[in-house]
């Protein structure tokens, strides 16, 4: 595995605390500290995980080879940009940035300073998603549902940038990054001032149609994807990390629908994301969400927000 990589975690909120747990326990990291503007929370979590609390971003950048940025979206350009400018590798939580222009600036900085920029689209590392991608499907139609009960977190962005962007990125990956030809979208605010419920129809240039639904005001938690090929069907349960699959067999006198076994080895997607980031820093290939791919997802998400219009 080689020498451990010196990493810092910036932002120890809802998701950041899990990044800190992994940064302090996974064998390829040497967690040299964490930083958050909430000093009380920072002290508590650093004590729990045996990590030094840092006094500033400048101190974090000085100590680290790599940074995991889990701050609010509106700060991504400033915080991730600081580390990239100093030649540090960065994994920044999704969405990449608050705007497409800021996202492009981060991608450009990473390229100029020849460092790794990854985006935390954690659902991409779900073993069920990876098992589906490994089959190189040819989707003609896919639909996703991502429904969650209401919480007070992540209200700095709407449901498209908060939840739907996961499925949008996966839809792009399943379609080989085929350009989007058309977007039709509706969305409404329910319990916040932002759009909390959205339904989107995306037409890709390769002919695939994707219907995406996201809600953060649901009474239940649902995470599902269904994909239809010309002669096959796949159903992914993100939460259970399972793939059900069937194919149409025309070899006999009558067509038959037959089950297709798809093996999935369950794992923690966030830990797999950490492994992918560390591997990319070491120059290794493998599943990874690059800054460019994060920018594609952000660009599509922003186009959807524009299509929905002002609530």
N, C-alpha and C positions, 0 to 999 in steps of 0.2 A: 504493500500500500504506500510505502514511502513516508517521508516526513509529514507530520500533521500540519494542517493549514491553520494559521492564526486567524480567527474569525471574531467579529463583534456582531451583536444584535442591537439594532436601533429601533426602539419602540417595543414596549413589553405589555401591550394591551391584550385584547381578546385572543388574537392570533399570535402576536409577538411572544407571549409567554410560552407558547408551544414551540416556537422557533428556539427560544432560549433553552427549553428543556432538551431539545435535540442537539443544539450546538454544544451543550455542556456534557452530553453523554455519548454521542456517536464517535467512534474511534478515529475517524479521519480529521476531526476538528480539534483544535486547541483554542477553547473559548477564552479570549483575553479580556473580555469585559462586555458590558451592556450599557446603553444610555437611553434615558427617557426624561422628558420634561417633568413628569410626575415623580419627584424624588422619593416620596414615601413608598409608592408601588415598586419603584426600582429597587430600593433597599430591601424590601420584603422578598422579592423574587430572586435577587442576587444572593441573598442569604440562603434561600431555599435550595438553590442550585450550585452554590459554592463558586460564584462568579464575581469578579470585582465590579462594583458600580463605578461608572466613569463620569467625569464632571462635565464633559463637553463633546461635541462632535469632532472638534479638532483633536482631542486626546484619543478618541476612538480611531480616527483616520491614521494617526501616528503609529498606533499599536498594531493595526490589522493588516493582513494581506487581503482579506475579503470581508464584506459586510452584508448582513441580511437586514433589509430595510422594511419594517412593518409599521410605518407611520401613516397618518391620514393621507389620502390620495393627493390632496392639495399641496402637500409638502414634498412629494416624490421628486419633483424636478430639482428642488433645492438640496435635499438631503442626499439622494442618490448621485446627483451631479457633483457634489463635494467630493465623494469618495472616488468617482470615476476620474475626476480632474487630477486627483493625486495618485492615479495609477493603481487603484484598488479594484478588485473584482466585486461585482454587486449582484445580489439577488433581491429584486424589489417586488413587493407584493403587487398583485393585480388590483386595479388596472395599472398599466405601466405609468401613466401620468394623468393629470386632470384634463389635458387637451392633447390633440394630435400634434400640435406644434411643439409642446413640451416633450412629448414622447419621442419625436424626431430628434430633438436636441440631445436627449439621453443616448439614443442609438448612435448619433454622430460622435458624442464624447467617447463612448466605449470604443468605437472604431479608431478614433484619433489616438487614443492612449493604449490601444492594443490590449484591452482587458475584456474579461467575460462580463456580459450583461445578460442576466436571466430574469424572467418574469414569473411570479408565483401563481401560475394557473394550476393549482394543486390537483384539480380533478383530472387533468391530463395524465397524472401519475397513478391514478386509480388502476389497480391491476386488471379490472374488468375492461377498462378503456384500452389499455395496452394490449390485452388479449384480442380485442376487436380490431385494433389497428394492425396487429400482426397478420391478420387474414387478408389485408389489402382489399377491403370491400369496394364495390362499385355502386355507391348509393344512387338510387333514383328518387327516393323520398325518405326523409327522416323527420322524426318529431321528438321533442324533448319537453319534459316537465320538471321544473325546479321550484317547488313550493315550500315556503317556510312560515312559521308563526312570526308575528311582529316582535321585533326587539328594538332597543334604542340605539344600537350600534350601527355604524356605517351609514348614518343618515346624511353624511356629507355628499353622497352620490345617490342617484336613483337606482331603481331595481335592475335596470339594464346593465349599468356599470358594476353594481354590487353582486348580482346573481347570474343574470342571463349571459354575461360575458364568458362564463365558464363554458356553457354549451355552445356559444357562438364560436369560440376558439376550437372546440372539439369538432364542430361541424366543418370548419375550415380545414382542419387536419384530415378529416375523413374524405374531403373532396380534393385533396392534394393542392390546397391553396388556390383552387380555381377562383377567379375573380367573381365578385357579386354583381349580378346584372340588374337586379330589381329588389327593392325593399318595400313591403307594405306593413304598417305597424299601427297599433292602437295601444294606448296606455292611460291609466287614470291614477291620480293620487287618492289615497283612502285615509290613512292615519298620519301621513306626513305631508309636507309641502311639495315633496318630490313625487314622481311616478312610482307607485308601489306595486302595480299590477300591469303587466304588459303581455301582449300577444303579437308575434311577428311572423310574417311569411317572407322568407328569403329565397330568391331564385339565383342559383349559381350559373355561371356561363357554360358549364359542362352539362346543364340540363337538370341537375338535381334541385329538388324543392325541399326546403327545410321549414318546419313550423315550430317555433320556439315559444314556450309559455313560461313566464317567471312571475312569482308572487311572493311578497314578504308579509302578506296579511292572511295567510291560509290558516285553517284550523288544524292542519296536519302537515307533516314534513314528507315531501315526495321528491325523489331524485331518480328520474328514469329517462332512458333514450330508446327509441325504436327505429330500426333502419331496415329499409326494403331494397333488395337488389332485384334484378330481373327474375331470378329463380331462387331467392333465399330471403330469410327474415331473421333479424337479430333483435333481441330485447336485452338491454343492459339495465341492471339495478345497481346504481352507484353505491347506495348505502349497504347493500348486501354483498357487493363485489361479485356479482354473478352475471353470466351471459347465457341466455336461452336462445337456441338457434334451430331453424328448420330450413329444409331445402325442398324444392320441387323436383321429383325424380320422374323423368319422362321415358325411361328406358324400357318399361314394361308395356303391356297392352293398355293399361289405364294409368294416368298420372297419379303419383302418390306424394303426399307430404310426409317427409321423414325427419326425425330429430337429428341434429348434428351436435356431437359432444364438443364443448369448448372448455378447455381446462383453464382455471384461474387459480393462481397461488395468492392467497390473501396477504396483504401487507398494509402498513400505514402509509398512505399516499404522501403525507408531508415528509416522512423520513426518506421515502424514495426520491422526492424532490431535492432534499439535501444531498443525497448520494449523487444525483445527476449533476448538481452544481459543483460539488467537489471534483467529480470525474472530469467535467469540462475544464475546470481550472488546471487539472493535471494534463490536459490535452487529449483526453480520451473521448471517443465517440459514444453515442447512445442517446436514448430519449432525453430531450431537453427542450425547454421553451425559450428561444432566443429573444433578444430585444426586438429584432425585426418581426418575429412572429407575434410578440406581444403588441407591437405597433399595428400590425394588420388587424388584430382583434379589437384594439382600441378604435381604430379608424372605422371599422364596421359598426361598433357599438355607438360611436358618435353619430354615424349616419342614421342609425335606428332612432336615437334620441331626437334627431332633427326631423325624421319622418313622423314621429309621434306629435311633435310640436309642443307649444307651451300649454301646460295643464290649465 
